[in-house]
Amino acid sequence: QVQLVESGGDLVQPGGSLRLSCEASRMLVSLGNMAWYRQAPGKQRELVAVISPAGTTNYASSVKGRFTISRDNAGNTMSLQMNSLKPEDTAVYYCNAELGHMSWWGEGTQVTVSS
């Protein structure tokens, strides 16, 4: 079992930046792929970014060039640096971790981009 706790969500103006963190209950070196998802009101949850244990990353086209995912395999924290935020980035952001056929989710952190 893995517990994941997200933090860093906030209200920010368009064009601003935020850094989200996901703290796991075990060291990330013991986990497989980790990812950030988001869910806006009335919409399905969507993949934002994923990072493999080796550090290979992949991004949704809507955030490519603006968001950066990273993980500290020597520790227990994964992050999402979000720059040039847009109102359409408003959503609850969720951390996900996988290991084999198992998958765990955090409870989410709210990001609101508004003037």
The first five atom37 places (N, CA, C, CB, O) and aatype in JSON, in Angstrom:
{
  "aatype": [5, 19, 5, 10, 19, 6, 15, 7, 7, 3, 10, 19, 5, 14, 7, 7, 15, 10, 1, 10, 15, 4, 6, 0, 15, 1, 12, 10, 19, 15, 10, 7, 2, 12, 0, 17, 18, 1, 5, 0, 14, 7, 11, 5, 1, 6, 10, 19, 0, 19, 9, 15, 14, 0, 7, 16, 16, 2, 18, 0, 15, 15, 19, 11, 7, 1, 13, 16, 9, 15, 1, 3, 2, 0, 7, 2, 16, 12, 15, 10, 5, 12, 2, 15, 10, 11, 14, 6, 3, 16, 0, 19, 18, 18, 4, 2, 0, 6, 10, 7, 8, 12, 15, 17, 17, 7, 6, 7, 16, 5, 19, 16, 19, 15, 15],
  "atom_mask": [
    [1, 1, 1, 1, 1],
    [1, 1, 1, 1, 1],
    [1, 1, 1, 1, 1],
    [1, 1, 1, 1, 1],
    [1, 1, 1, 1, 1],
    [1, 1, 1, 1, 1],
    [1, 1, 1, 1, 1],
    [1, 1, 1, 0, 1],
    [1, 1, 1, 0, 1],
    [1, 1, 1, 1, 1],
    [1, 1, 1, 1, 1],
    [1, 1, 1, 1, 1],
    [1, 1, 1, 1, 1],
    [1, 1, 1, 1, 1],
    [1, 1, 1, 0, 1],
    [1, 1, 1, 0, 1],
    [1, 1, 1, 1, 1],
    [1, 1, 1, 1, 1],
    [1, 1, 1, 1, 1],
    [1, 1, 1, 1, 1],
    [1, 1, 1, 1, 1],
    [1, 1, 1, 1, 1],
    [1, 1, 1, 1, 1],
    [1, 1, 1, 1, 1],
    [1, 1, 1, 1, 1],
    [1, 1, 1, 1, 1],
    [1, 1, 1, 1, 1],
    [1, 1, 1, 1, 1],
    [1, 1, 1, 1, 1],
    [1, 1, 1, 1, 1],
    [1, 1, 1, 1, 1],
    [1, 1, 1, 0, 1],
    [1, 1, 1, 1, 1],
    [1, 1, 1, 1, 1],
    [1, 1, 1, 1, 1],
    [1, 1, 1, 1, 1],
    [1, 1, 1, 1, 1],
    [1, 1, 1, 1, 1],
    [1, 1, 1, 1, 1],
    [1, 1, 1, 1, 1],
    [1, 1, 1, 1, 1],
    [1, 1, 1, 0, 1],
    [1, 1, 1, 1, 1],
    [1, 1, 1, 1, 1],
    [1, 1, 1, 1, 1],
    [1, 1, 1, 1, 1],
    [1, 1, 1, 1, 1],
    [1, 1, 1, 1, 1],
    [1, 1, 1, 1, 1],
    [1, 1, 1, 1, 1],
    [1, 1, 1, 1, 1],
    [1, 1, 1, 1, 1],
    [1, 1, 1, 1, 1],
    [1, 1, 1, 1, 1],
    [1, 1, 1, 0, 1],
    [1, 1, 1, 1, 1],
    [1, 1, 1, 1, 1],
    [1, 1, 1, 1, 1],
    [1, 1, 1, 1, 1],
    [1, 1, 1, 1, 1],
    [1, 1, 1, 1, 1],
    [1, 1, 1, 1, 1],
    [1, 1, 1, 1, 1],
    [1, 1, 1, 1, 1],
    [1, 1, 1, 0, 1],
    [1, 1, 1, 1, 1],
    [1, 1, 1, 1, 1],
    [1, 1, 1, 1, 1],
    [1, 1, 1, 1, 1],
    [1, 1, 1, 1, 1],
    [1, 1, 1, 1, 1],
    [1, 1, 1, 1, 1],
    [1, 1, 1, 1, 1],
    [1, 1, 1, 1, 1],
    [1, 1, 1, 0, 1],
    [1, 1, 1, 1, 1],
    [1, 1, 1, 1, 1],
    [1, 1, 1, 1, 1],
    [1, 1, 1, 1, 1],
    [1, 1, 1, 1, 1],
    [1, 1, 1, 1, 1],
    [1, 1, 1, 1, 1],
    [1, 1, 1, 1, 1],
    [1, 1, 1, 1, 1],
    [1, 1, 1, 1, 1],
    [1, 1, 1, 1, 1],
    [1, 1, 1, 1, 1],
    [1, 1, 1, 1, 1],
    [1, 1, 1, 1, 1],
    [1, 1, 1, 1, 1],
    [1, 1, 1, 1, 1],
    [1, 1, 1, 1, 1],
    [1, 1, 1, 1, 1],
    [1, 1, 1, 1, 1],
    [1, 1, 1, 1, 1],
    [1, 1, 1, 1, 1],
    [1, 1, 1, 1, 1],
    [1, 1, 1, 1, 1],
    [1, 1, 1, 1, 1],
    [1, 1, 1, 0, 1],
    [1, 1, 1, 1, 1],
    [1, 1, 1, 1, 1],
    [1, 1, 1, 1, 1],
    [1, 1, 1, 1, 1],
    [1, 1, 1, 1, 1],
    [1, 1, 1, 0, 1],
    [1, 1, 1, 1, 1],
    [1, 1, 1, 0, 1],
    [1, 1, 1, 1, 1],
    [1, 1, 1, 1, 1],
    [1, 1, 1, 1, 1],
    [1, 1, 1, 1, 1],
    [1, 1, 1, 1, 1],
    [1, 1, 1, 1, 1],
    [1, 1, 1, 1, 1]
  ],
  "atom_positions": [
    [[0.84, -1.2, 0.0], [0.0, 0.0, 0.0], [0.88, 1.25, 0.0], [-0.95, 0.01, 1.23], [1.89, 1.31, 0.7]],
    [[0.47, 2.24, -0.8], [1.21, 3.5, -0.88], [0.23, 4.64, -0.65], [1.93, 3.64, -2.27], [-0.82, 4.7, -1.29]],
    [[0.58, 5.53, 0.24], [-0.21, 6.75, 0.43], [0.46, 7.89, -0.33], [-0.36, 7.11, 1.95], [1.68, 8.03, -0.31]],
    [[-0.35, 8.7, -0.99], [0.15, 9.83, -1.76], [-0.57, 11.09, -1.27], [-0.06, 9.62, -3.29], [-1.8, 11.09, -1.13]],
    [[0.2, 12.14, -1.02], [-0.39, 13.39, -0.54], [0.11, 14.54, -1.41], [-0.04, 13.64, 0.96], [1.3, 14.82, -1.48]],
    [[-0.85, 15.19, -2.08], [-0.51, 16.33, -2.92], [-0.55, 17.62, -2.12], [-1.47, 16.42, -4.12], [-1.27, 17.73, -1.13]],
    [[0.24, 18.6, -2.56], [0.22, 19.93, -1.96], [0.66, 20.94, -3.0], [1.12, 19.99, -0.7], [1.21, 20.58, -4.03]],
    [[0.42, 22.22, -2.71], [0.89, 23.28, -3.58], [-0.18, 23.96, -4.41], [0.0, 0.0, 0.0], [0.09, 24.97, -5.06]],
    [[-1.39, 23.41, -4.4], [-2.45, 24.05, -5.16], [-2.82, 25.41, -4.57], [0.0, 0.0, 0.0], [-2.69, 25.64, -3.37]],
    [[-3.27, 26.3, -5.45], [-3.57, 27.67, -4.99], [-4.34, 28.4, -6.06], [-2.27, 28.45, -4.64], [-4.58, 27.86, -7.15]],
    [[-4.74, 29.62, -5.76], [-5.32, 30.54, -6.72], [-4.18, 31.39, -7.29], [-6.43, 31.44, -6.06], [-3.42, 31.99, -6.54]],
    [[-4.08, 31.43, -8.61], [-3.0, 32.18, -9.26], [-3.56, 32.9, -10.48], [-1.84, 31.24, -9.67], [-4.53, 32.44, -11.09]],
    [[-2.95, 34.01, -10.81], [-3.39, 34.77, -11.98], [-2.88, 34.14, -13.27], [-2.92, 36.22, -11.88], [-1.87, 33.45, -13.26]],
    [[-3.57, 34.37, -14.37], [-3.07, 33.88, -15.66], [-1.65, 34.37, -15.91], [-4.0, 34.34, -16.8], [-1.32, 35.52, -15.64]],
    [[-0.83, 33.48, -16.43], [0.57, 33.79, -16.65], [1.46, 33.47, -15.47], [0.0, 0.0, 0.0], [2.69, 33.54, -15.58]],
    [[0.87, 33.14, -14.35], [1.64, 32.84, -13.14], [2.17, 31.42, -13.11], [0.0, 0.0, 0.0], [1.99, 30.65, -14.05]],
    [[2.83, 31.1, -12.01], [3.45, 29.78, -11.84], [3.05, 29.17, -10.51], [4.98, 29.88, -11.94], [2.77, 29.87, -9.54]],
    [[3.04, 27.83, -10.49], [2.83, 27.07, -9.27], [3.7, 25.83, -9.34], [1.34, 26.7, -9.07], [4.04, 25.35, -10.42]],
    [[4.06, 25.33, -8.16], [4.78, 24.06, -8.08], [3.99, 23.12, -7.18], [6.23, 24.26, -7.55], [3.81, 23.38, -5.99]],
    [[3.53, 22.03, -7.77], [2.81, 21.0, -7.01], [3.79, 19.93, -6.55], [1.67, 20.38, -7.85], [4.76, 19.6, -7.24]],
    [[3.53, 19.39, -5.37], [4.34, 18.3, -4.84], [3.46, 17.11, -4.48], [5.14, 18.76, -3.61], [2.31, 17.28, -4.09]],
    [[4.01, 15.94, -4.63], [3.35, 14.7, -4.25], [4.3, 13.92, -3.35], [2.93, 13.85, -5.51], [5.37, 13.49, -3.78]],
    [[3.91, 13.75, -2.1], [4.75, 13.03, -1.15], [4.21, 11.62, -0.99], [4.8, 13.75, 0.22], [3.04, 11.42, -0.67]],
    [[5.08, 10.64, -1.22], [4.69, 9.23, -1.12], [5.13, 8.66, 0.23], [5.3, 8.41, -2.27], [6.05, 9.17, 0.87]],
    [[4.45, 7.6, 0.64], [4.76, 6.97, 1.92], [5.93, 6.0, 1.83], [3.55, 6.25, 2.43], [6.29, 5.37, 2.82]],
    [[6.51, 5.88, 0.63], [7.73, 5.08, 0.48], [8.64, 5.77, -0.52], [7.4, 3.64, 0.01], [8.21, 6.67, -1.25]],
    [[9.89, 5.37, -0.55], [10.84, 5.98, -1.48], [10.45, 5.69, -2.91], [12.26, 5.48, -1.2], [10.04, 4.58, -3.24]],
    [[10.59, 6.69, -3.77], [10.13, 6.57, -5.15], [10.92, 5.54, -5.94], [10.21, 7.9, -5.84], [10.44, 5.05, -6.96]],
    [[12.12, 5.2, -5.49], [12.92, 4.21, -6.21], [12.21, 2.87, -6.24], [14.29, 4.08, -5.57], [12.5, 2.03, -7.09]],
    [[11.28, 2.64, -5.31], [10.56, 1.37, -5.24], [9.28, 1.37, -6.08], [10.22, 1.06, -3.82], [8.57, 0.37, -6.12]],
    [[8.99, 2.49, -6.75], [7.76, 2.61, -7.52], [8.05, 2.64, -9.01], [7.0, 3.86, -7.1], [9.17, 2.92, -9.44]],
    [[7.03, 2.36, -9.79], [7.13, 2.43, -11.24], [6.82, 3.82, -11.74], [0.0, 0.0, 0.0], [7.24, 4.81, -11.15]],
    [[6.08, 3.88, -12.85], [5.7, 5.18, -13.4], [4.9, 5.98, -12.39], [4.89, 5.0, -14.68], [4.11, 5.44, -11.62]],
    [[5.14, 7.29, -12.41], [4.34, 8.21, -11.61], [3.8, 9.29, -12.53], [5.17, 8.83, -10.44], [4.4, 9.62, -13.55]],
    [[2.65, 9.85, -12.16], [2.0, 10.77, -13.08], [1.17, 11.81, -12.33], [1.13, 10.0, -14.06], [0.81, 11.64, -11.17]],
    [[0.89, 12.87, -13.05], [-0.09, 13.86, -12.61], [-1.28, 13.8, -13.56], [0.53, 15.3, -12.56], [-1.12, 13.77, -14.78]],
    [[-2.45, 13.78, -12.98], [-3.7, 13.89, -13.72], [-4.43, 15.13, -13.21], [-4.58, 12.59, -13.56], [-4.1, 15.68, -12.16]],
    [[-5.42, 15.55, -13.98], [-6.26, 16.65, -13.52], [-7.71, 16.41, -13.96], [-5.75, 18.0, -14.05], [-7.98, 15.73, -14.95]],
    [[-8.6, 17.0, -13.19], [-10.02, 16.9, -13.52], [-10.68, 18.24, -13.27], [-10.7, 15.78, -12.68], [-10.73, 18.75, -12.15]],
    [[-11.19, 18.8, -14.35], [-11.92, 20.06, -14.27], [-13.4, 19.77, -14.05], [-11.72, 20.91, -15.57], [-13.85, 18.67, -14.36]],
    [[-14.15, 20.73, -13.51], [-15.59, 20.5, -13.27], [-16.31, 20.09, -14.56], [-16.24, 21.77, -12.69], [-16.2, 20.75, -15.59]],
    [[-17.06, 19.01, -14.46], [-17.83, 18.55, -15.6], [-17.05, 17.82, -16.67], [0.0, 0.0, 0.0], [-17.59, 17.48, -17.72]],
    [[-15.78, 17.58, -16.41], [-14.94, 16.91, -17.4], [-14.33, 15.64, -16.82], [-13.82, 17.85, -17.9], [-14.3, 15.44, -15.6]],
    [[-13.86, 14.77, -17.72], [-13.21, 13.55, -17.27], [-11.78, 13.84, -16.79], [-13.19, 12.51, -18.4], [-11.16, 14.83, -17.19]],
    [[-11.31, 12.96, -15.94], [-9.93, 13.08, -15.49], [-9.0, 12.83, -16.68], [-9.63, 12.08, -14.32], [-9.22, 11.89, -17.46]],
    [[-7.97, 13.66, -16.83], [-7.06, 13.52, -17.95], [-5.61, 13.49, -17.47], [-7.26, 14.67, -18.94], [-5.26, 14.07, -16.45]],
    [[-4.79, 12.79, -18.25], [-3.37, 12.7, -17.95], [-2.69, 14.02, -18.3], [-2.71, 11.53, -18.71], [-2.89, 14.56, -19.39]],
    [[-1.89, 14.54, -17.38], [-1.15, 15.77, -17.6], [0.3, 15.46, -17.97], [-1.2, 16.67, -16.36], [0.82, 15.96, -18.96]],
    [[0.94, 14.63, -17.15], [2.35, 14.3, -17.36], [2.67, 13.0, -16.65], [3.27, 15.44, -16.85], [2.08, 12.67, -15.62]],
    [[3.61, 12.25, -17.22], [4.04, 10.99, -16.63], [5.56, 10.92, -16.66], [3.42, 9.78, -17.38], [6.19, 11.44, -17.57]],
    [[6.14, 10.27, -15.64], [7.59, 10.11, -15.57], [7.9, 8.68, -15.17], [8.23, 11.12, -14.58], [7.33, 8.15, -14.22]],
    [[8.82, 8.07, -15.9], [9.21, 6.69, -15.62], [10.26, 6.67, -14.5], [9.76, 6.0, -16.9], [10.79, 7.71, -14.13]],
    [[10.56, 5.48, -13.97], [11.62, 5.4, -12.94], [12.97, 5.91, -13.44], [11.77, 3.97, -12.46], [13.77, 6.41, -12.66]],
    [[13.22, 5.79, -14.74], [14.48, 6.25, -15.32], [14.46, 7.73, -15.66], [14.81, 5.45, -16.57], [15.48, 8.3, -16.05]],
    [[13.3, 8.37, -15.5], [13.21, 9.8, -15.75], [12.67, 10.19, -17.12], [0.0, 0.0, 0.0], [12.66, 11.37, -17.46]],
    [[12.24, 9.22, -17.9], [11.62, 9.54, -19.19], [10.26, 10.18, -18.94], [11.47, 8.26, -20.07], [9.46, 9.7, -18.14]],
    [[10.01, 11.27, -19.64], [8.77, 12.03, -19.41], [7.91, 12.1, -20.66], [9.1, 13.44, -18.94], [8.39, 11.95, -21.78]],
    [[6.63, 12.32, -20.43], [5.69, 12.52, -21.51], [4.61, 13.48, -21.01], [5.07, 11.17, -21.99], [4.21, 13.43, -19.85]],
    [[4.15, 14.35, -21.9], [3.22, 15.4, -21.5], [2.0, 15.44, -22.42], [3.93, 16.74, -21.5], [2.08, 15.08, -23.6]],
    [[0.9, 15.9, -21.88], [-0.25, 16.21, -22.7], [0.12, 17.39, -23.59], [-1.51, 16.53, -21.84], [0.88, 18.26, -23.18]],
    [[-0.42, 17.4, -24.8], [-0.06, 18.46, -25.74], [-0.43, 19.84, -25.21], [-0.73, 18.22, -27.08], [0.2, 20.84, -25.54]],
    [[-1.47, 19.89, -24.38], [-1.95, 21.17, -23.87], [-1.0, 21.8, -22.84], [-3.32, 20.99, -23.24], [-1.1, 23.0, -22.57]],
    [[-0.08, 21.01, -22.27], [0.82, 21.55, -21.26], [2.29, 21.48, -21.68], [0.63, 20.81, -19.95], [3.16, 21.98, -20.97]],
    [[2.56, 20.85, -22.81], [3.95, 20.69, -23.25], [4.62, 22.05, -23.41], [4.02, 19.9, -24.57], [4.06, 22.96, -24.02]],
    [[5.82, 22.17, -22.86], [6.55, 23.43, -22.92], [6.25, 24.37, -21.78], [0.0, 0.0, 0.0], [6.96, 25.36, -21.59]],
    [[5.19, 24.08, -21.01], [4.82, 24.93, -19.88], [5.0, 24.22, -18.55], [3.38, 25.41, -20.02], [5.35, 24.84, -17.54]],
    [[4.77, 22.91, -18.53], [4.84, 22.11, -17.3], [6.06, 21.21, -17.35], [3.54, 21.27, -17.1], [6.48, 20.76, -18.41]],
    [[6.63, 20.95, -16.16], [7.77, 20.04, -16.04], [7.55, 19.11, -14.85], [9.1, 20.82, -15.89], [7.36, 19.56, -13.72]],
    [[7.57, 17.81, -15.14], [7.43, 16.81, -14.1], [8.81, 16.31, -13.68], [6.54, 15.63, -14.58], [9.71, 16.18, -14.52]],
    [[8.98, 16.04, -12.4], [10.25, 15.52, -11.92], [10.0, 14.6, -10.72], [11.22, 16.68, -11.53], [8.96, 14.68, -10.07]],
    [[10.98, 13.74, -10.45], [10.86, 12.83, -9.3], [12.22, 12.66, -8.65], [10.3, 11.46, -9.73], [13.25, 12.65, -9.33]],
    [[12.21, 12.53, -7.35], [13.43, 12.33, -6.58], [13.46, 10.88, -6.12], [13.51, 13.3, -5.37], [12.89, 10.54, -5.08]],
    [[14.12, 10.02, -6.9], [14.13, 8.6, -6.57], [14.88, 8.29, -5.27], [14.76, 7.83, -7.71], [14.68, 7.24, -4.68]],
    [[15.72, 9.21, -4.84], [16.44, 9.01, -3.58], [15.59, 9.43, -2.39], [17.75, 9.8, -3.58], [15.94, 9.18, -1.24]],
    [[14.48, 10.07, -2.69], [13.56, 10.52, -1.66], [12.16, 10.02, -1.93], [0.0, 0.0, 0.0], [11.98, 8.95, -2.51]],
    [[11.17, 10.78, -1.52], [9.79, 10.34, -1.69], [8.89, 11.42, -2.28], [9.24, 9.9, -0.37], [7.69, 11.43, -2.01]],
    [[9.45, 12.32, -3.08], [8.66, 13.42, -3.6], [8.74, 13.52, -5.12], [9.11, 14.72, -2.99], [9.81, 13.45, -5.72]],
    [[7.56, 13.68, -5.72], [7.44, 13.99, -7.14], [6.86, 15.38, -7.25], [6.55, 12.93, -7.9], [6.08, 15.8, -6.39]],
    [[7.24, 16.12, -8.29], [6.8, 17.5, -8.42], [6.27, 17.78, -9.82], [7.93, 18.46, -8.1], [6.56, 17.05, -10.77]],
    [[5.5, 18.86, -9.92], [5.03, 19.36, -11.2], [5.2, 20.88, -11.17], [3.54, 18.95, -11.48], [4.47, 21.58, -10.47]],
    [[6.16, 21.37, -11.94], [6.35, 22.81, -12.08], [5.46, 23.3, -13.21], [7.85, 23.16, -12.35], [5.55, 22.82, -14.34]],
    [[4.6, 24.26, -12.9], [3.63, 24.75, -13.88], [3.89, 26.23, -14.12], [2.16, 24.51, -13.39], [3.77, 27.04, -13.2]],
    [[4.23, 26.57, -15.34], [4.49, 27.96, -15.72], [3.47, 28.41, -16.76], [5.92, 28.12, -16.27], [2.78, 27.6, -17.37]],
    [[3.4, 29.72, -16.94], [2.5, 30.3, -17.95], [1.09, 29.73, -17.82], [3.05, 30.05, -19.37], [0.49, 29.3, -18.81]],
    [[0.59, 29.72, -16.62], [-0.72, 29.1, -16.36], [-1.84, 29.83, -17.07], [-1.0, 29.05, -14.87], [-1.81, 31.06, -17.21]],
    [[-2.83, 29.06, -17.51], [-3.98, 29.58, -18.23], [-5.24, 29.23, -17.46], [-4.03, 29.01, -19.67], [-5.24, 28.29, -16.67]],
    [[-6.32, 29.98, -17.67], [-7.58, 29.64, -16.99], [-8.02, 28.2, -17.24], [-8.68, 30.59, -17.46], [-8.62, 27.57, -16.36]],
    [[-7.73, 27.67, -18.42], [-8.11, 26.3, -18.73], [-7.29, 25.25, -17.99], [-7.99, 26.06, -20.2], [-7.58, 24.06, -18.09]],
    [[-6.28, 25.68, -17.24], [-5.52, 24.76, -16.38], [-6.23, 24.56, -15.04], [-4.09, 25.29, -16.16], [-5.8, 23.73, -14.23]],
    [[-7.28, 25.3, -14.8], [-8.03, 25.17, -13.55], [-8.6, 23.77, -13.42], [-9.16, 26.2, -13.47], [-9.31, 23.29, -14.3]],
    [[-8.28, 23.11, -12.31], [-8.72, 21.73, -12.09], [-8.22, 21.25, -10.73], [-8.22, 20.79, -13.23], [-7.41, 21.92, -10.08]],
    [[-8.71, 20.1, -10.34], [-8.1, 19.38, -9.22], [-7.01, 18.49, -9.8], [-9.17, 18.53, -8.41], [-7.26, 17.72, -10.72]],
    [[-5.81, 18.6, -9.27], [-4.66, 17.84, -9.76], [-4.39, 16.67, -8.82], [-3.41, 18.75, -9.88], [-4.31, 16.83, -7.6]],
    [[-4.26, 15.48, -9.43], [-4.07, 14.25, -8.68], [-2.73, 13.61, -9.0], [-5.2, 13.28, -8.98], [-2.27, 13.62, -10.14]],
    [[-2.11, 13.07, -7.98], [-0.88, 12.31, -8.12], [-1.23, 10.82, -8.24], [0.07, 12.56, -6.91], [-2.13, 10.33, -7.56]],
    [[-0.52, 10.13, -9.11], [-0.74, 8.69, -9.31], [0.59, 7.97, -9.32], [-1.5, 8.43, -10.63], [1.58, 8.48, -9.86]],
    [[0.63, 6.81, -8.72], [1.82, 5.96, -8.73], [1.42, 4.54, -9.1], [2.55, 5.99, -7.36], [0.35, 4.07, -8.71]],
    [[2.28, 3.85, -9.84], [2.02, 2.48, -10.26], [3.17, 1.58, -9.86], [1.78, 2.41, -11.77], [4.32, 2.0, -9.74]],
    [[2.81, 0.31, -9.66], [3.82, -0.72, -9.45], [3.21, -2.03, -9.89], [4.31, -0.77, -7.96], [2.34, -2.59, -9.22]],
    [[3.69, -2.52, -11.04], [3.08, -3.71, -11.6], [1.63, -3.44, -11.95], [0.0, 0.0, 0.0], [1.32, -2.49, -12.67]],
    [[0.73, -4.27, -11.44], [-0.69, -4.1, -11.72], [-1.37, -3.2, -10.69], [-1.38, -5.44, -11.77], [-2.58, -2.98, -10.78]],
    [[-0.63, -2.69, -9.74], [-1.23, -1.86, -8.68], [-1.1, -0.38, -9.02], [-0.57, -2.15, -7.33], [-0.15, 0.04, -9.67]],
    [[-2.08, 0.4, -8.56], [-2.11, 1.83, -8.83], [-2.69, 2.54, -7.61], [-2.94, 2.15, -10.11], [-3.65, 2.06, -7.0]],
    [[-2.11, 3.68, -7.26], [-2.55, 4.44, -6.1], [-2.76, 5.9, -6.49], [-1.54, 4.34, -4.95], [-2.1, 6.42, -7.39]],
    [[-3.7, 6.54, -5.79], [-4.05, 7.93, -6.06], [-4.01, 8.74, -4.78], [-5.44, 8.03, -6.71], [-4.3, 8.23, -3.69]],
    [[-3.65, 10.01, -4.93], [-3.83, 10.95, -3.85], [-5.23, 11.53, -3.89], [0.0, 0.0, 0.0], [-6.04, 11.18, -4.75]],
    [[-5.52, 12.41, -2.94], [-6.85, 12.99, -2.86], [-6.99, 14.28, -3.66], [-7.2, 13.25, -1.43], [-8.1, 14.8, -3.8]],
    [[-5.89, 14.79, -4.19], [-5.95, 15.93, -5.09], [-5.68, 17.27, -4.41], [0.0, 0.0, 0.0], [-5.84, 17.42, -3.2]],
    [[-5.27, 18.23, -5.23], [-5.05, 19.59, -4.77], [-5.63, 20.54, -5.82], [-3.52, 19.88, -4.52], [-5.44, 20.34, -7.02]],
    [[-6.33, 21.57, -5.37], [-7.05, 22.47, -6.28], [-6.12, 23.54, -6.84], [-8.25, 23.12, -5.56], [-5.42, 24.22, -6.09]],
    [[-6.14, 23.67, -8.14], [-5.45, 24.77, -8.83], [-6.5, 25.61, -9.54], [-4.38, 24.23, -9.85], [-7.28, 25.1, -10.34]],
    [[-6.51, 26.88, -9.23], [-7.45, 27.81, -9.87], [-6.67, 28.95, -10.51], [-8.47, 28.36, -8.84], [-5.9, 29.64, -9.84]],
    [[-6.87, 29.13, -11.8], [-6.19, 30.18, -12.55], [-7.24, 31.21, -12.95], [-5.42, 29.61, -13.8], [-8.1, 30.94, -13.79]],
    [[-7.16, 32.37, -12.34], [-8.19, 33.38, -12.56], [-7.66, 34.75, -12.17], [-9.48, 33.06, -11.76], [-6.84, 34.88, -11.26]],
    [[-8.14, 35.76, -12.88], [-7.78, 37.14, -12.54], [-8.83, 37.74, -11.62], [-7.63, 37.99, -13.81], [-8.7, 38.9, -11.22]]
  ]
}
